[in-house]
Amino acid sequence: FGILRWSFSFVAFPFAVVFLFRFSHALLVMWRWSRVLLSKQFFDPKDVVESWASGSGPGGQAINRSWCKITLKHVPTGTLVRCEETRSPEQNKKKAYKLLNEKLDLLYNGENSKIALREAAKVQAKQAVQERNLLSAAAKQLYESGAMPKTPEEQARAVVELKDKLAE
C-alpha cells in the first residue's frame, strides 16, 4: 500500500503542477484582457500611421543610433503624437498609443474625458485645501482674540462669517 501511495503521488504531482500553472496563467490572461477591455480605445489601429526615427538628446551615441523615436498620426483627425522618453522602442510605442488615446478622448469627449475629469478633481482638491486653511485661520484668529463663542453652533457660525470676511 505504501508503494502505491508514493507512486501515485509521483504521478499526480506533475499533473497538479501543470494544473496550477495553467490555472494561474488563465487568471493572468483574464486579468490582462479585463484591463484592455476596461480601457476604451478611441481609434481604429488602421487609421494610425507610425513612423520611426533615430533618437536625439542626452544619451550620446547610444540614443542617437537607435530608432526609438515614434511619431503616430491619426489620419481622420490629423492628431500627431511623438514619444522618445526611453531607449526602448516597445515602451515608446506603448506610451505613444496611450497618449494618442488620451488626446482623442479629450478631442471627442471634451469636459467628460479622463484628462479633464482628472484635472477638475485636482482643482477641487486644491480649493478644498484653501477652504480648510481659511477656516483654520478664522478659528485661530477668533480663539486668539478671545471672542470665541461658548456653544458649538455659535462657534461654527462665527468661524464661517470670519472666513467669508478673510476670503474677500
Secondary structure, 3 states (H helix, E strand, C coil): CHHHHHHHHHHHHHHHHHHHHHHHHHHHHHHHHHHHHHCCCCCCHHHEEEEEECCCCCCCHHHHCCCCEEEEEECCCCEEEEECCCCCHHHHHHHHHHHHHHHHHHHHHHHHCHHHHHHHHHHHHHHHHHHHHHHHHHHHHHHHHCCCCCCHHHHHHHHHHHHHHHHC
